[in-house]
Amino acid sequence: MSTRGRRKKKNSRQFNQRFKRRFLTSRSAIIWAFTIIIFAGMAVGFYKIEQRVAGYQQTIDELSTEIKTLKNTNQQLEEEMENVNSDEYIEKMARERLGMVKEGEYILKQSKDVDKEDD
């Protein structure tokens, strides 16, 4: 081997030894352990927050659907309230619910005996 090759090998060994001495001490091991613990704690915290956010999003979606349904119902009730005061609606309800008729009109009802004869 040439002197240049020996120097490279020697330099890399020296570098490895210096690296081990500086970074692989008990103090650095403790620092690495705490760092890993901190990152693990942060990961667990982020996971819990993500779960909460997903739950909140589901609640928001459910409430949004309920709001849309209530708005539709509200709109239908408002339209019905507008119609309640009209003469046509009052007449319709009087005919359907109370069985009322105008003067000169007759109500034709089918008797129950006719249904039995058809069978």
Backbone as CSV, one residue per row, in Angstrom:
resi,resn,N_x,N_y,N_z,CA_x,CA_y,CA_z,C_x,C_y,C_z
1,MET,0.825,-1.167,0.000,0.000,0.000,0.000,0.872,1.233,0.000
2,SER,0.316,2.215,-0.633,1.083,3.458,-0.685,0.823,4.264,0.583
3,THR,1.635,5.282,0.739,1.488,6.116,1.937,0.166,6.873,1.913
4,ARG,-0.260,7.148,0.725,-1.532,7.852,0.599,-2.693,6.962,1.069
5,GLY,-2.721,5.712,0.672,-3.740,4.750,1.080,-3.715,4.519,2.578
6,ARG,-2.469,4.455,3.140,-2.360,4.270,4.596,-2.897,5.478,5.345
7,ARG,-2.637,6.642,4.796,-3.115,7.858,5.440,-4.646,7.907,5.466
8,LYS,-5.262,7.514,4.351,-6.724,7.518,4.281,-7.308,6.561,5.303
9,LYS,-6.714,5.380,5.373,-7.176,4.388,6.323,-6.973,4.899,7.752
10,LYS,-5.821,5.480,7.996,-5.513,5.985,9.314,-6.441,7.156,9.665
11,ASN,-6.689,8.033,8.706,-7.586,9.178,8.931,-9.019,8.710,9.207
12,SER,-9.457,7.708,8.463,-10.825,7.230,8.677,-10.930,6.533,10.038
13,ARG,-9.904,5.807,10.441,-9.911,5.193,11.771,-9.925,6.261,12.857
14,GLN,-9.099,7.268,12.668,-9.059,8.358,13.636,-10.421,9.064,13.712
15,PHE,-11.017,9.259,12.562,-12.331,9.895,12.530,-13.349,9.035,13.281
16,ASN,-13.350,7.754,13.016,-14.266,6.836,13.707,-14.034,6.870,15.220
17,GLN,-12.797,6.872,15.620,-12.490,6.893,17.048,-12.940,8.221,17.674
18,ARG,-12.690,9.320,16.982,-13.106,10.619,17.492,-14.640,10.703,17.567
19,PHE,-15.282,10.180,16.553,-16.738,10.173,16.517,-17.309,9.383,17.694
20,LYS,-16.744,8.210,17.911,-17.198,7.368,19.019,-16.954,8.058,20.347
21,ARG,-15.824,8.690,20.495,-15.510,9.352,21.758,-16.450,10.534,22.021
22,ARG,-16.787,11.274,20.970,-17.604,12.467,21.149,-19.102,12.160,21.253
23,PHE,-19.581,11.275,20.415,-21.031,11.091,20.294,-21.568,9.818,20.938
24,LEU,-20.739,8.919,21.275,-21.224,7.687,21.885,-20.826,7.602,23.358
25,THR,-21.036,8.692,24.048,-20.756,8.713,25.486,-22.059,8.465,26.237
26,SER,-21.958,8.269,27.527,-23.171,8.014,28.317,-24.067,9.258,28.336
27,ARG,-23.470,10.421,28.324,-24.255,11.655,28.307,-25.039,11.775,27.004
28,SER,-24.391,11.466,25.892,-25.101,11.550,24.612,-26.179,10.466,24.507
29,ALA,-25.929,9.314,25.120,-26.939,8.254,25.116,-28.175,8.711,25.899
30,ILE,-27.957,9.387,27.005,-29.071,9.908,27.786,-29.832,10.964,26.987
31,ILE,-29.101,11.833,26.340,-29.736,12.876,25.512,-30.555,12.230,24.399
32,TRP,-29.996,11.226,23.727,-30.727,10.528,22.657,-31.979,9.842,23.217
33,ALA,-31.869,9.255,24.365,-33.024,8.573,24.964,-34.132,9.583,25.273
34,PHE,-33.770,10.712,25.874,-34.772,11.736,26.156,-35.380,12.291,24.868
35,THR,-34.557,12.480,23.865,-35.059,12.976,22.574,-36.080,12.009,21.987
36,ILE,-35.761,10.737,22.018,-36.674,9.724,21.486,-37.968,9.696,22.297
37,ILE,-37.848,9.797,23.618,-39.035,9.812,24.480,-39.910,11.026,24.174
38,ILE,-39.276,12.176,23.987,-40.024,13.402,23.681,-40.756,13.255,22.354
39,PHE,-40.055,12.752,21.331,-40.692,12.573,20.023,-41.817,11.542,20.090
40,ALA,-41.640,10.489,20.855,-42.699,9.481,21.009,-43.919,10.105,21.704
41,GLY,-43.666,10.898,22.734,-44.767,11.587,23.413,-45.501,12.544,22.493
42,MET,-44.753,13.259,21.672,-45.377,14.162,20.709,-46.210,13.385,19.702
43,ALA,-45.713,12.263,19.241,-46.452,11.447,18.274,-47.762,10.953,18.881
44,VAL,-47.716,10.497,20.129,-48.937,10.038,20.800,-49.907,11.204,20.960
45,GLY,-49.395,12.356,21.333,-50.242,13.546,21.486,-50.904,13.939,20.179
46,PHE,-50.142,13.941,19.093,-50.704,14.269,17.784,-51.760,13.258,17.373
47,TYR,-51.535,11.987,17.690,-52.505,10.945,17.355,-53.819,11.185,18.100
48,LYS,-53.715,11.509,19.379,-54.926,11.770,20.173,-55.669,12.994,19.643
49,ILE,-54.923,14.016,19.284,-55.547,15.219,18.732,-56.240,14.892,17.418
50,GLU,-55.591,14.090,16.591,-56.188,13.692,15.305,-57.490,12.926,15.526
51,GLN,-57.531,12.074,16.541,-58.750,11.332,16.849,-59.862,12.283,17.296
52,ARG,-59.523,13.258,18.099,-60.508,14.246,18.541,-61.047,15.034,17.355
53,VAL,-60.144,15.448,16.488,-60.551,16.217,15.311,-61.503,15.399,14.446
54,ALA,-61.218,14.116,14.268,-62.096,13.251,13.478,-63.477,13.152,14.133
55,GLY,-63.513,13.033,15.441,-64.791,12.995,16.160,-65.556,14.294,16.019
56,TYR,-64.850,15.410,16.145,-65.496,16.709,15.983,-66.023,16.882,14.562
57,GLN,-65.266,16.418,13.582,-65.692,16.538,12.184,-66.965,15.738,11.948
58,GLN,-67.046,14.557,12.547,-68.239,13.732,12.405,-69.443,14.445,13.032
59,THR,-69.243,15.056,14.188,-70.312,15.804,14.843,-70.748,16.986,13.984
60,ILE,-69.792,17.666,13.395,-70.099,18.802,12.521,-70.930,18.339,11.327
61,ASP,-70.544,17.216,10.727,-71.286,16.689,9.578,-72.719,16.330,9.961
62,GLU,-72.883,15.678,11.111,-74.221,15.304,11.570,-75.075,16.536,11.834
63,LEU,-74.490,17.541,12.482,-75.237,18.762,12.776,-75.563,19.536,11.503
64,SER,-74.668,19.518,10.525,-74.941,20.192,9.255,-76.128,19.541,8.554
65,THR,-76.176,18.213,8.578,-77.296,17.497,7.978,-78.593,17.836,8.699
66,GLU,-78.544,17.892,10.029,-79.726,18.225,10.807,-80.188,19.651,10.520
67,ILE,-79.246,20.567,10.354,-79.580,21.959,10.045,-80.291,22.037,8.695
68,LYS,-79.781,21.314,7.696,-80.419,21.320,6.376,-81.842,20.783,6.462
69,THR,-82.026,19.696,7.213,-83.356,19.113,7.368,-84.299,20.096,8.043
70,LEU,-83.821,20.746,9.106,-84.653,21.711,9.824,-84.981,22.930,8.963
71,LYS,-84.036,23.362,8.135,-84.309,24.492,7.236,-85.390,24.125,6.229
72,ASN,-85.317,22.899,5.688,-86.346,22.454,4.745,-87.714,22.389,5.421
73,THR,-87.746,21.837,6.630,-88.999,21.752,7.378,-89.531,23.141,7.673
74,ASN,-88.647,24.040,8.054,-89.035,25.416,8.357,-89.625,26.091,7.118
75,GLN,-89.000,25.877,5.978,-89.482,26.474,4.740,-90.873,25.929,4.387
76,GLN,-91.060,24.618,4.557,-92.365,24.026,4.276,-93.429,24.590,5.218
77,LEU,-93.085,24.751,6.489,-94.038,25.308,7.456,-94.372,26.767,7.146
78,GLU,-93.392,27.527,6.706,-93.645,28.924,6.337,-94.579,29.000,5.132
79,GLU,-94.367,28.105,4.142,-95.250,28.073,2.983,-96.663,27.677,3.402
80,GLU,-96.757,26.711,4.309,-98.069,26.276,4.782,-98.762,27.401,5.552
81,MET,-97.996,28.163,6.337,-98.583,29.287,7.074,-99.143,30.336,6.121
82,GLU,-98.448,30.561,5.015,-98.938,31.520,4.025,-100.242,31.028,3.406
83,ASN,-100.336,29.700,3.200,-101.532,29.132,2.577,-102.704,29.027,3.542
84,VAL,-102.441,28.956,4.846,-103.498,28.761,5.835,-104.527,29.889,5.779
85,ASN,-104.095,31.074,5.517,-104.999,32.219,5.507,-105.722,32.399,4.179
86,SER,-105.407,31.606,3.175,-106.072,31.764,1.880,-107.438,31.084,1.905
87,ASP,-108.354,31.608,1.103,-109.709,31.060,1.050,-109.715,29.642,0.498
88,GLU,-108.844,29.367,-0.459,-108.793,28.034,-1.057,-108.413,26.985,-0.009
89,TYR,-107.464,27.312,0.820,-107.008,26.367,1.852,-108.101,26.139,2.892
90,ILE,-108.747,27.214,3.302,-109.817,27.089,4.298,-110.939,26.214,3.748
91,GLU,-111.296,26.433,2.479,-112.338,25.619,1.855,-111.922,24.159,1.762
92,LYS,-110.701,23.914,1.372,-110.189,22.541,1.252,-110.228,21.826,2.599
93,MET,-109.777,22.468,3.662,-109.770,21.856,4.980,-111.193,21.619,5.487
94,ALA,-112.103,22.560,5.180,-113.495,22.390,5.601,-114.105,21.175,4.913
95,ARG,-113.783,20.969,3.651,-114.312,19.819,2.920,-113.683,18.515,3.421
96,GLU,-112.350,18.495,3.553,-111.643,17.251,3.898,-111.836,16.859,5.360
97,ARG,-111.648,17.780,6.261,-111.658,17.439,7.688,-113.046,17.480,8.323
98,LEU,-113.837,18.430,7.865,-115.140,18.598,8.504,-116.289,18.031,7.673
99,GLY,-116.011,17.666,6.414,-117.049,17.095,5.552,-118.087,18.107,5.118
100,MET,-117.737,19.355,5.085,-118.681,20.404,4.693,-118.801,20.469,3.172
101,VAL,-119.970,20.960,2.722,-120.208,21.130,1.278,-120.817,22.509,1.049
102,LYS,-120.712,22.974,-0.191,-121.333,24.242,-0.561,-122.830,24.016,-0.771
103,GLU,-123.553,25.085,-0.780,-124.990,24.985,-1.028,-125.210,24.425,-2.429
104,GLY,-126.077,23.491,-2.521,-126.414,22.900,-3.815,-125.531,21.715,-4.178
105,GLU,-124.538,21.400,-3.383,-123.679,20.236,-3.646,-124.162,19.065,-2.811
106,TYR,-123.850,17.871,-3.328,-124.218,16.655,-2.616,-122.965,15.809,-2.427
107,ILE,-122.926,15.094,-1.330,-121.813,14.181,-1.073,-122.291,12.785,-1.416
108,LEU,-121.551,12.113,-2.252,-121.868,10.736,-2.602,-120.922,9.833,-1.843
109,LYS,-121.515,8.947,-1.072,-120.698,8.019,-0.307,-121.030,6.616,-0.768
110,GLN,-120.025,5.802,-0.836,-120.230,4.407,-1.220,-120.580,3.612,0.030
111,SER,-121.652,2.837,-0.079,-122.065,2.092,1.108,-121.175,0.872,1.293
112,LYS,-121.143,0.376,2.506,-120.319,-0.789,2.822,-120.879,-2.044,2.179
113,ASP,-122.186,-2.114,1.923,-122.813,-3.293,1.312,-122.339,-3.490,-0.116
114,VAL,-122.030,-2.428,-0.832,-121.573,-2.530,-2.226,-120.212,-3.228,-2.260
115,ASP,-119.346,-2.925,-1.296,-118.023,-3.560,-1.234,-118.171,-5.056,-1.046
116,LYS,-119.128,-5.495,-0.240,-119.297,-6.924,0.019,-119.841,-7.651,-1.207
117,GLU,-120.683,-6.990,-1.990,-121.247,-7.618,-3.194,-120.191,-7.798,-4.266
118,ASP,-119.204,-6.908,-4.344,-118.146,-7.000,-5.357,-117.259,-8.201,-5.097
119,ASP,-117.101,-8.631,-3.883,-116.209,-9.730,-3.537,-116.735,-10.983,-4.036
